[in-house]
Amino acid sequence: MKEQTQPTLIVLFGASGDLAERKLYPALYEIYKKNGNKPFVVIGCARRPWDHDQFRAFVESSLRETLDTESKGFLQRFFYYPLDVNHTDAYHELRDLVEQLDRDYHLKGNRLFYLALAPEYFSTVTLNLKEAHLTETNGWKRLIIEKPFGKDLTSAKALNDDICKVFMEDEIYRIDHYLGKEMVQNIQVIRFANPIFESIWNNRYIANIQITASETIGVGERAGYYDRTGALLDMVQNHILQMVALTAMEPPSRLETEDIRDEKVKVLRSIRPVTAECVADQIVRGQYTRGLLANSERAIAYREEDGIAHNSDTETFIAAKLYIDNFRWSGVPFYIRTGKRLKTKSTQIIVQFKNAPLNPYLRTFNGEEPNLLAIHVQPDEGLTLKLNAKRFTEKWDTMPITLDFCNNCSKEDYGSDAYERLINDCMHGDSTNFTRWDEVALSWEYVDGIIRAWREKPIPLNFYEAGSMGPYESDQLLKKDGCEWWPLMKLS
């Protein structure tokens, strides 16, 4: 983690919310501990009629598993301002508190505004910040905005237009917490720092790439939001496509923010659009029914969840085959899948390499399997390389062997949380692991194409039992290409 060198005032909208409690306050606490006396101050804004002490008690409760002797000094840096984000006049009083704390803590006018709010308030808050002159400062100003960034390309453009009336593009940090995960950031290093991989990272040697983001949980308290979005908008438009871009991008000319982003944009621009003619062959939609989970817990169906209509056709699972039409990847299918109430909680990228042509060993040996490279994103963090070796017998049979590396298998502190890393990056003005507007726009363009194709030629909603790995049709999507989903690997 970089050392924080600049004092910062963080104005956090949505300070009483679930995201702030579960992720943001623990992340800020770790940043505080690792940066000694380099100050940041937080103003929490929400509708609850709290005072400073009540807010600090809420923050303290979110840290109950990590509190230590340094917590008192940390909590004293938190202040609260009750705010209805729709009331423009209230922002002027917020400005008074901001300016007072800026003077008291010598923050040099550096202001970070974090919108941990429902997306319908993003434009409102941003425009009100400008109207109240909160964005007029002698220091720097930055905006962190959570997903979803719009609900389609049209709404995303409108939102971006509003935000750009207040902040420049290089001041806008559109957060995708997957980009803060250790192994997602490691994709580039694994490829470009290892000639053994980069030299064969193309359509001559790779048969297919499989990206899975599976969850064992259901929709829980997010039912209202999730039923309006589904797996396509909740996961594919952001997390999945970002992993596709990082896996497929060309080496950047320099390890600079804009050079890396430029290469990701080239990938997103090269993804073959989904049309009504091909949507049934490339996309599978699914929804979970009752089933038995791995821990023997019985799960109810999606349509039985609180807040879900009994006839909802929202997909809780999606699998897709996509192609990247460029020189490196022409003809290589990228298979993606994501869903809820699946058998295993895991996010993995599995690269399947081609078998060597006319290899006498492949005609002689029995039981050979393709070489696989698995990048474990979560909950395990690490790598698995699967090779073939001769069995230790007199027969010429092969057996698969695996070479594993695990970053977080021990109980020791192994690194930073994704939110900790990303907030710290924002404080330093490093936007490498945040999404640029053209990345967002191209992602929406691809997803909007899928939705248009569904409208022109509806595809069925396939059902799968909770505790499985998705509907039967997901397996058939690969089988018709002579492929199969590889079992998700585990690190030891």
PAMAR-334276 format. One record per residue (C-alpha): y, z, x; residue number from 1. Coordinates in pm, 1 decimal. Last residue first. Example, Ala and Ser with C-alpha at 12.3 -4.5 7.8 and 13.67 -1.06 7.14 Angstrom:
<recs>
REC         y         z         x  num
REC    -106.0     714.0    1367.0    2
REC    -450.0     780.0    1230.0    1
</recs>
This chain:
<recs>
REC         y         z         x  num
REC   -2572.6     -54.8    -494.4  492
REC   -2392.9    -353.6    -637.1  491
REC   -2498.7    -505.0    -964.7  490
REC   -2538.1    -870.3   -1054.1  489
REC   -2463.3   -1028.6   -1389.1  488
REC   -2758.1   -1244.0   -1485.2  487
REC   -2687.6   -1611.5   -1415.8  486
REC   -2588.4   -1810.2   -1721.8  485
REC   -2804.3   -2120.4   -1726.2  484
REC   -2781.9   -2482.5   -1618.9  483
REC   -2947.3   -2814.1   -1711.5  482
REC   -2626.4   -2940.1   -1871.6  481
REC   -2768.9   -2894.0   -2223.5  480
REC   -2873.9   -2550.2   -2104.8  479
REC   -2516.5   -2445.7   -2033.0  478
REC   -2376.8   -2461.8   -2386.5  477
REC   -2721.8   -2364.4   -2512.9  476
REC   -2681.6   -2017.0   -2363.7  475
REC   -2354.4   -1970.3   -2551.7  474
REC   -2519.4   -2103.3   -2868.6  473
REC   -2759.6   -1809.0   -2866.2  472
REC   -2465.8   -1575.5   -2924.9  471
REC   -2339.0   -1317.1   -2679.1  470
REC   -2477.8   -1100.6   -2401.8  469
REC   -2652.8    -857.4   -2635.0  468
REC   -2551.9    -498.0   -2712.4  467
REC   -2381.1    -585.2   -3040.6  466
REC   -2586.3    -856.1   -3204.7  465
REC   -2445.2   -1205.5   -3201.8  464
REC   -2285.9   -1422.9   -3469.2  463
REC   -2169.7   -1780.8   -3432.7  462
REC   -1838.1   -1890.5   -3585.0  461
REC   -1878.2   -2260.4   -3648.4  460
REC   -1648.4   -2529.9   -3510.0  459
REC   -1357.5   -2668.1   -3710.2  458
REC   -1258.4   -3027.2   -3629.4  457
REC    -886.4   -3084.5   -3668.4  456
REC    -801.7   -2714.6   -3684.8  455
REC   -1035.3   -2625.7   -3400.3  454
REC    -887.3   -2907.1   -3190.4  453
REC    -539.2   -2769.5   -3248.7  452
REC    -658.7   -2423.9   -3135.4  451
REC    -814.3   -2568.4   -2820.1  450
REC    -497.6   -2761.9   -2737.7  449
REC    -291.8   -2447.1   -2789.1  448
REC    -511.0   -2281.8   -2524.5  447
REC    -441.9   -2553.2   -2266.4  446
REC     -67.0   -2564.0   -2336.0  445
REC     -53.4   -2185.0   -2341.9  444
REC    -194.7   -2171.2   -1988.6  443
REC      49.8   -2442.5   -1879.9  442
REC     345.2   -2244.1   -2017.6  441
REC     236.8   -1916.9   -1857.4  440
REC     190.5   -2078.8   -1516.9  439
REC     527.3   -2256.0   -1558.4  438
REC     693.1   -1920.9   -1626.9  437
REC     564.9   -1750.9   -1312.5  436
REC     286.4   -1497.4   -1338.6  435
REC     287.7   -1180.2   -1129.7  434
REC      80.9   -1126.3    -817.4  433
REC     322.3   -1298.4    -581.1  432
REC     627.6   -1129.8    -736.3  431
REC     724.3    -916.6    -435.4  430
REC    1066.2    -761.1    -505.4  429
REC     972.4    -438.1    -331.1  428
REC     988.9    -229.6    -648.7  427
REC     788.1    -505.5    -817.4  426
REC     513.3    -476.6    -557.3  425
REC     493.0    -101.0    -618.2  424
REC     456.4    -161.6    -988.9  423
REC     180.2    -412.6    -915.6  422
REC     -18.6    -193.2    -677.3  421
REC      -4.2     113.4    -899.1  420
REC     -93.0     -95.1   -1201.2  419
REC    -402.5    -236.3   -1028.2  418
REC    -516.7     102.9    -896.9  417
REC    -493.1     151.2    -523.3  416
REC    -764.7     192.4    -264.3  415
REC   -1102.9     339.8    -180.1  414
REC   -1061.9     712.6    -236.8  413
REC   -1411.4     844.4    -171.0  412
REC   -1678.5     864.8    -436.8  411
REC   -1877.7     583.8    -277.4  410
REC   -1956.8     259.5    -458.9  409
REC   -1594.7     146.0    -451.3  408
REC   -1573.4    -133.6    -194.8  407
REC   -1926.9    -264.9    -224.1  406
REC   -2069.9    -527.7      10.8  405
REC   -2404.9    -683.8     -57.1  404
REC   -2631.7    -935.3     115.1  403
REC   -2910.1   -1036.6    -118.5  402
REC   -3259.7   -1173.5     -61.0  401
REC   -3447.9   -1416.5    -281.6  400
REC   -3810.9   -1480.0    -196.5  399
REC   -3976.6   -1789.4     -63.0  398
REC   -4339.9   -1882.2     -46.8  397
REC   -4510.0   -2044.9     248.3  396
REC   -4812.4   -1817.7     234.5  395
REC   -4922.8   -1599.0     524.2  394
REC   -4706.2   -1313.4     400.0  393
REC   -4362.7   -1174.9     475.3  392
REC   -4195.6   -1388.8     213.1  391
REC   -3975.4   -1660.2     355.7  390
REC   -3604.9   -1623.9     286.3  389
REC   -3365.6   -1753.5      21.3  388
REC   -3003.3   -1641.8     -10.7  387
REC   -2787.0   -1445.1    -254.7  386
REC   -2443.2   -1335.1    -135.9  385
REC   -2305.7   -1037.5    -326.5  384
REC   -1946.7    -924.1    -293.8  383
REC   -1734.1    -622.5    -379.5  382
REC   -1565.3    -416.7    -644.5  381
REC   -1791.3    -269.3    -909.9  380
REC   -1619.0    -203.8   -1243.1  379
REC   -1485.0    -466.9   -1202.5  378
REC   -1406.4    -773.7    -989.3  377
REC   -1748.5    -846.8    -836.7  376
REC   -1736.5   -1180.6    -653.6  375
REC   -2086.6   -1328.2    -668.4  374
REC   -2195.1   -1596.5    -423.1  373
REC   -2516.8   -1771.7    -518.0  372
REC   -2764.2   -1981.5    -321.7  371
REC   -3002.2   -2163.6    -550.1  370
REC   -3352.2   -2027.4    -607.4  369
REC   -3679.2   -2105.5    -430.3  368
REC   -3997.2   -1999.1    -608.6  367
REC   -4239.0   -2219.9    -421.7  366
REC   -4183.9   -2365.6     -80.8  365
REC   -4300.4   -2709.1      30.8  364
REC   -4083.3   -2949.4    -167.0  363
REC   -3773.0   -2732.4    -119.6  362
REC   -3855.2   -2701.5     249.9  361
REC   -3874.1   -3079.0     280.9  360
REC   -3509.7   -3106.3     170.0  359
REC   -3448.1   -3433.4      -9.5  358
REC   -3104.1   -3315.5    -127.8  357
REC   -2983.0   -2964.1     -37.3  356
REC   -2963.0   -2738.6    -341.3  355
REC   -2615.5   -2706.8    -484.4  354
REC   -2420.8   -2382.7    -464.3  353
REC   -2368.7   -2154.0    -762.4  352
REC   -2044.5   -1956.5    -746.9  351
REC   -2045.3   -1644.1    -964.0  350
REC   -1713.7   -1480.4   -1058.6  349
REC   -1767.4   -1138.8   -1209.9  348
REC   -1610.4    -901.8   -1459.6  347
REC   -1850.6    -639.5   -1587.4  346
REC   -1922.7    -407.1   -1874.2  345
REC   -2277.1    -492.6   -1974.1  344
REC   -2463.9    -560.0   -2298.5  343
REC   -2174.1    -704.9   -2492.4  342
REC   -1971.6    -527.9   -2758.2  341
REC   -1665.2    -739.6   -2679.7  340
REC   -1646.6   -1084.8   -2531.9  339
REC   -1568.4   -1316.2   -2245.4  338
REC   -1718.8   -1636.7   -2119.8  337
REC   -1621.8   -1906.5   -1872.1  336
REC   -1819.9   -2198.6   -1733.9  335
REC   -1638.7   -2411.3   -1476.2  334
REC   -1814.1   -2746.9   -1458.6  333
REC   -1792.7   -2945.2   -1132.7  332
REC   -1742.9   -3319.4   -1192.2  331
REC   -1415.0   -3351.5   -1001.9  330
REC   -1342.2   -3023.0    -825.0  329
REC   -1185.0   -3111.9    -491.1  328
REC   -1025.7   -3445.0    -582.7  327
REC    -871.9   -3327.4    -910.0  326
REC    -974.6   -3313.8   -1271.8  325
REC   -1054.0   -2948.7   -1325.5  324
REC   -1325.4   -2929.7   -1588.9  323
REC   -1384.5   -2670.2   -1856.2  322
REC   -1690.3   -2532.3   -2029.7  321
REC   -1623.4   -2255.2   -2274.6  320
REC   -1761.8   -1929.0   -2403.9  319
REC   -1579.4   -1709.0   -2652.0  318
REC   -1660.5   -1374.3   -2798.4  317
REC   -1479.5   -1147.5   -3044.9  316
REC   -1381.0   -1447.4   -3257.0  315
REC   -1169.8   -1383.3   -3565.8  314
REC   -1341.3   -1507.7   -3883.2  313
REC   -1258.7   -1199.2   -4089.0  312
REC   -1452.7   -1175.4   -4417.1  311
REC   -1472.6    -794.6   -4448.8  310
REC   -1115.1    -764.8   -4324.5  309
REC   -1072.0    -551.1   -4012.3  308
REC    -856.3    -236.3   -4016.9  307
REC   -1139.8       4.2   -3948.6  306
REC   -1440.3    -182.6   -3807.8  305
REC   -1700.9    -310.0   -4054.8  304
REC   -1619.1    -676.4   -3998.1  303
REC   -1678.6    -625.9   -3626.9  302
REC   -2028.1    -494.8   -3700.1  301
REC   -2120.2    -132.8   -3638.9  300
REC   -2268.4     -12.8   -3313.3  299
REC   -2577.5     203.2   -3276.0  298
REC   -2581.4     408.2   -2957.6  297
REC   -2897.7     368.0   -2750.1  296
REC   -2692.6     385.7   -2426.2  295
REC   -2742.4      10.3   -2377.4  294
REC   -2597.5     -62.5   -2720.1  293
REC   -2798.1    -126.3   -3035.8  292
REC   -2660.1    -376.3   -3285.4  291
REC   -2448.2    -447.3   -3587.0  290
REC   -2267.8    -780.3   -3577.9  289
REC   -2049.6    -925.3   -3306.0  288
REC   -1842.3   -1240.7   -3346.8  287
REC   -1886.1   -1568.5   -3160.7  286
REC   -1702.8   -1890.4   -3075.2  285
REC   -1852.6   -2156.2   -2848.7  284
REC   -1636.9   -2425.6   -2685.2  283
REC   -1717.5   -2737.7   -2482.0  282
REC   -1947.4   -2957.0   -2689.5  281
REC   -1788.7   -2868.6   -3025.4  280
REC   -1440.8   -2922.7   -2877.9  279
REC   -1517.5   -3270.9   -2744.9  278
REC   -1382.5   -3506.1   -3012.9  277
REC   -1124.5   -3256.1   -3140.6  276
REC    -972.5   -3245.3   -2792.6  275
REC    -985.7   -2994.7   -2507.3  274
REC    -748.3   -3078.2   -2223.0  273
REC    -888.0   -3129.8   -1870.9  272
REC    -751.4   -2865.7   -1635.0  271
REC    -533.2   -3037.7   -1374.0  270
REC    -200.8   -2871.4   -1467.5  269
REC    -363.7   -2529.5   -1437.7  268
REC    -487.6   -2618.9   -1089.9  267
REC    -149.8   -2750.0    -972.4  266
REC      15.3   -2434.0   -1110.5  265
REC    -208.7   -2216.5    -895.1  264
REC    -103.6   -2412.7    -586.6  263
REC     265.9   -2367.8    -667.5  262
REC     213.4   -1993.3    -719.6  261
REC      78.5   -1956.4    -366.4  260
REC     369.7   -2152.2    -220.1  259
REC     618.4   -1956.1    -431.8  258
REC     501.6   -1617.3    -306.9  257
REC     462.7   -1702.3      60.4  256
REC     138.4   -1722.3     253.8  255
REC     232.0   -2066.3     378.3  254
REC      90.7   -2416.0     323.1  253
REC    -115.4   -2280.4      36.9  252
REC    -490.8   -2347.8      50.3  251
REC    -589.2   -2542.1    -263.4  250
REC    -653.6   -2355.1    -585.8  249
REC    -993.3   -2339.5    -759.7  248
REC   -1083.2   -1969.9    -750.4  247
REC    -724.7   -1852.7    -790.6  246
REC    -664.5   -2086.1   -1084.3  245
REC    -988.9   -1995.1   -1260.4  244
REC    -911.0   -1624.6   -1215.9  243
REC    -567.8   -1679.8   -1373.1  242
REC    -730.3   -1875.2   -1655.0  241
REC    -959.0   -1582.5   -1733.2  240
REC    -689.9   -1312.5   -1731.3  239
REC    -417.5   -1493.6   -1927.3  238
REC    -501.1   -1743.8   -2200.3  237
REC    -870.2   -1654.4   -2185.4  236
REC    -848.0   -1280.6   -2253.3  235
REC    -653.9   -1180.6   -2565.3  234
REC    -567.7   -1532.1   -2683.5  233
REC    -922.4   -1668.4   -2681.4  232
REC   -1089.2   -1335.2   -2753.2  231
REC    -917.5   -1283.9   -3086.2  230
REC    -545.5   -1284.2   -3161.2  229
REC    -451.5   -1160.6   -3505.7  228
REC    -767.6    -950.6   -3542.5  227
REC    -697.6    -800.4   -3201.3  226
REC    -359.2    -657.7   -3292.9  225
REC    -475.0    -478.5   -3608.0  224
REC    -804.8    -371.3   -3451.1  223
REC    -652.0    -226.0   -3132.8  222
REC    -766.0     128.1   -3214.9  221
REC   -1127.9      44.8   -3135.5  220
REC   -1190.2    -329.5   -3087.2  219
REC   -1546.2    -279.9   -2965.5  218
REC   -1649.0    -153.2   -2623.7  217
REC   -1919.7    -301.6   -2401.9  216
REC   -1687.7    -551.5   -2236.6  215
REC   -1771.2    -876.2   -2059.1  214
REC   -1544.8   -1083.0   -1836.6  213
REC   -1761.0   -1364.5   -1702.1  212
REC   -1661.1   -1651.7   -1474.6  211
REC   -1927.8   -1905.5   -1382.8  210
REC   -1876.9   -2176.5   -1120.9  209
REC   -2092.6   -2486.2   -1102.5  208
REC   -2295.1   -2702.8    -864.6  207
REC   -2093.9   -2637.9    -549.2  206
REC   -2167.1   -2836.2    -232.6  205
REC   -2007.4   -3178.4    -267.6  204
REC   -1778.6   -3062.0    -548.2  203
REC   -1581.0   -2829.2    -323.6  202
REC   -1579.1   -2492.3    -145.5  201
REC   -1817.6   -2601.9     132.7  200
REC   -1575.1   -2582.8     425.7  199
REC   -1392.2   -2292.1     260.3  198
REC   -1704.1   -2078.3     255.8  197
REC   -1821.8   -2081.2     619.0  196
REC   -1456.4   -2121.6     719.0  195
REC   -1393.8   -1761.2     609.2  194
REC   -1026.2   -1660.8     595.4  193
REC    -945.1   -1917.9     325.3  192
REC   -1214.1   -1841.7      72.8  191
REC   -1275.8   -1468.3      95.4  190
REC    -903.9   -1414.7     159.0  189
REC    -798.5   -1610.6    -148.3  188
REC   -1046.2   -1433.1    -374.1  187
REC    -942.1   -1093.9    -236.1  186
REC    -649.7   -1055.2    -476.7  185
REC    -899.3   -1080.7    -760.6  184
REC   -1120.4    -838.3    -569.8  183
REC    -854.7    -568.1    -545.0  182
REC    -726.6    -587.7    -899.0  181
REC    -351.5    -637.2    -929.5  180
REC    -384.6    -991.1   -1064.1  179
REC    -604.7    -851.3   -1341.2  178
REC    -304.2    -643.7   -1448.8  177
REC    -124.0    -952.4   -1573.4  176
REC     244.1    -861.5   -1558.2  175
REC     526.8   -1102.3   -1621.0  174
REC     781.3    -994.2   -1357.7  173
REC    1121.8   -1149.0   -1430.1  172
REC    1392.5   -1110.5   -1161.6  171
REC    1297.4   -1434.9    -982.0  170
REC    1337.6   -1620.6   -1311.9  169
REC    1692.1   -1489.3   -1356.2  168
REC    1745.4   -1215.3   -1612.3  167
REC    1969.9   -1185.6   -1918.7  166
REC    1982.6   -1525.5   -2087.3  165
REC    1648.6   -1595.3   -1918.7  164
REC    1487.9   -1335.0   -2143.3  163
REC    1593.3   -1517.1   -2458.8  162
REC    1477.5   -1858.0   -2331.4  161
REC    1145.9   -1707.1   -2223.5  160
REC    1088.3   -1565.6   -2569.4  159
REC    1161.6   -1901.5   -2731.3  158
REC     933.9   -2079.7   -2484.5  157
REC     653.3   -1829.2   -2550.5  156
REC     699.8   -1876.7   -2925.9  155
REC     651.0   -2252.8   -2890.9  154
REC     363.7   -2226.3   -2643.6  153
REC     163.7   -1990.8   -2862.6  152
REC     154.5   -1616.8   -2939.7  151
REC     425.6   -1523.0   -2690.8  150
REC     390.8   -1342.3   -2358.4  149
REC     102.1   -1121.0   -2459.9  148
REC     127.3    -945.9   -2226.6  147
REC     352.1    -691.7   -2060.0  146
REC     704.0    -749.4   -1931.0  145
REC     843.1    -608.1   -1609.2  144
REC    1215.9    -675.5   -1571.3  143
REC    1417.0    -651.7   -1251.7  142
REC    1771.9    -556.2   -1153.9  141
REC    1909.9    -533.4    -801.2  140
REC    2201.9    -316.5    -695.5  139
REC    2570.0    -341.6    -787.5  138
REC    2481.6    -332.4   -1155.2  137
REC    2543.3    -515.7   -1479.9  136
REC    2204.4    -516.4   -1652.1  135
REC    2291.0    -211.6   -1861.3  134
REC    2600.2    -391.7   -1994.3  133
REC    2523.8    -273.7   -2352.7  132
REC    2497.1    -636.1   -2474.0  131
REC    2275.0    -721.1   -2177.2  130
REC    2027.3    -445.0   -2247.4  129
REC    2041.1    -538.7   -2615.8  128
REC    1924.9    -892.8   -2531.8  127
REC    1623.6    -761.2   -2340.3  126
REC    1531.9    -503.2   -2602.4  125
REC    1536.9    -750.1   -2891.2  124
REC    1356.2   -1024.2   -2699.2  123
REC    1060.9    -802.7   -2609.5  122
REC    1042.6    -623.4   -2945.1  121
REC     784.2    -849.6   -3114.0  120
REC     560.8    -798.9   -2810.5  119
REC     477.8    -435.2   -2894.5  118
REC     616.1    -228.1   -2612.7  117
REC     551.2    -139.9   -2249.6  116
REC     874.9    -318.3   -2153.2  115
REC     961.5    -192.8   -1802.4  114
REC    1323.9    -217.4   -1685.3  113
REC    1367.7    -170.7   -1310.2  112
REC    1717.3     -85.9   -1194.2  111
REC    1859.1     -59.1    -840.8  110
REC    2220.9      61.7    -869.5  109
REC    2222.6     237.9    -533.0  108
REC    1979.6     508.9    -649.8  107
REC    2184.5     796.3    -508.3  106
REC    1998.0    1056.7    -717.3  105
REC    2296.2    1208.8    -898.3  104
REC    2495.8     884.2    -910.1  103
REC    2218.0     667.0   -1051.2  102
REC    2121.6     952.7   -1278.4  101
REC    2469.4     952.2   -1433.9  100
REC    2480.7     572.8   -1459.9   99
REC    2148.9     557.9   -1642.2   98
REC    2246.0     844.3   -1874.8   97
REC    2569.9     667.4   -1972.5   96
REC    2382.9     340.0   -2017.2   95
REC    2148.2     510.9   -2263.6   94
REC    2456.6     604.9   -2464.3   93
REC    2548.4     236.4   -2481.8   92
REC    2189.8     145.0   -2571.3   91
REC    2208.8     354.7   -2888.0   90
REC    2471.3     121.7   -3034.2   89
REC    2225.1    -167.4   -3056.5   88
REC    1983.1       7.9   -3287.2   87
REC    1669.3    -211.4   -3289.6   86
REC    1511.7     -32.2   -2992.1   85
REC    1516.1     298.7   -3176.0   84
REC    1577.5     532.7   -2886.7   83
REC    1513.3     890.8   -2785.3   82
REC    1617.0     928.4   -2415.4   81
REC    1391.4    1119.9   -2183.8   80
REC    1408.1    1214.3   -1819.2   79
REC    1140.4    1218.7   -1551.4   78
REC    1218.1    1300.0   -1187.3   77
REC    1142.0    1667.7   -1239.6   76
REC     782.8    1570.1   -1309.8   75
REC     729.0    1447.1    -954.7   74
REC     870.4    1759.1    -793.4   73
REC     633.9    1969.9   -1001.0   72
REC     331.8    1747.5    -935.5   71
REC     324.2    1791.3    -558.4   70
REC      87.9    2089.3    -571.5   69
REC    -184.4    1885.6    -736.1   68
REC    -244.5    1702.9   -1061.6   67
REC    -508.7    1430.4   -1062.6   66
REC    -729.1    1498.1   -1364.9   65
REC    -452.0    1637.3   -1585.9   64
REC    -219.8    1349.6   -1509.3   63
REC    -160.3    1225.0   -1865.1   62
REC     -91.6    1583.3   -1973.4   61
REC     187.5    1604.6   -1716.4   60
REC     357.7    1298.6   -1864.5   59
REC     350.4    1456.7   -2208.7   58
REC     482.4    1786.5   -2070.0   57
REC     758.0    1594.6   -1895.8   56
REC     853.9    1434.4   -2227.8   55
REC     870.8    1771.7   -2397.5   54
REC    1087.9    1904.3   -2115.4   53
REC    1331.4    1610.9   -2126.2   52
REC    1384.6    1633.3   -2503.3   51
REC    1166.0    1466.8   -2763.3   50
REC    1261.5    1310.9   -3095.6   49
REC     989.9    1037.6   -3081.8   48
REC    1134.1     686.3   -3100.2   47
REC    1069.8     592.5   -2738.0   46
REC    1255.2     565.6   -2408.6   45
REC    1141.6     725.2   -2082.5   44
REC    1395.8     739.1   -1803.7   43
REC    1218.6     744.1   -1467.7   42
REC    1362.1     829.3   -1126.6   41
REC    1251.1     690.4    -792.2   40
REC    1305.2     860.3    -462.4   39
REC    1162.1     805.6    -114.9   38
REC    1068.7    1167.7     -37.5   37
REC     702.7    1104.7      34.1   36
REC     592.8     752.4     -49.9   35
REC     220.0     798.9    -101.3   34
REC     253.2    1086.1    -346.2   33
REC     518.7     910.5    -554.6   32
REC     322.6     585.7    -571.2   31
REC      17.5     781.6    -686.2   30
REC     222.2     955.4    -955.9   29
REC     368.9     622.0   -1068.0   28
REC      18.2     484.0   -1120.5   27
REC     -94.3     793.4   -1313.2   26
REC     216.5     758.9   -1533.3   25
REC     166.7     386.1   -1595.2   24
REC    -201.5     365.6   -1681.9   23
REC    -330.6     596.1   -1953.5   22
REC     -11.3     752.8   -2085.4   21
REC     215.3     451.7   -2042.7   20
REC     -42.3     217.9   -2194.7   19
REC    -106.2     451.3   -2487.8   18
REC     256.5     480.0   -2589.0   17
REC     510.2     760.8   -2558.8   16
REC     723.6     582.4   -2297.8   15
REC     737.3     255.7   -2492.8   14
REC    1046.9     141.9   -2305.8   13
REC    1048.2     262.7   -1945.3   12
REC    1376.8     258.8   -1758.1   11
REC    1285.9     287.7   -1390.1   10
REC    1567.3     378.9   -1149.8    9
REC    1474.4     282.3    -795.8    8
REC    1539.0     402.3    -442.6    7
REC    1441.5     138.7    -185.5    6
REC    1190.3     178.1      95.8    5
REC     860.0     211.5     -88.1    4
REC     593.1     197.1     177.0    3
REC     350.0     -84.6     118.4    2
REC       0.0       0.0       0.0    1
</recs>
